[in-house]
Amino acid sequence: MRKYPNTDKELAWQYIFPPNLLSADPRNGIGRRHHIDPSGLLRAVTAVASLARIPKPVSLHTFRHCFATHLLKAGNDIRTV
């Protein structure tokens, strides 16, 4: 915190998917939020794909490809994607 004193207020340092629960910092016992476990996000995506009856395997990497495809269809340059 000394090096970057305003990190707790800057949007660039915030988590997109913060966990619901706080975890205690082992050094001082203060409750803090950390990155969400990627396996939890993967389980959620897999569950939604199952509910949507998508017969193919779906992963987080699938979103990356879908996003890139939409950018290309929208006319973005392949080098920026």
Secondary structure as UniProt FT lines:
FT   TURN            5..9
FT   HELIX           11..13
FT   STRAND          23..24
FT   TURN            26..28
FT   STRAND          31..32
FT   HELIX           38..51
FT   TURN            52..53
FT   HELIX           60..73
FT   TURN            74..75
FT   TURN            78..80
//
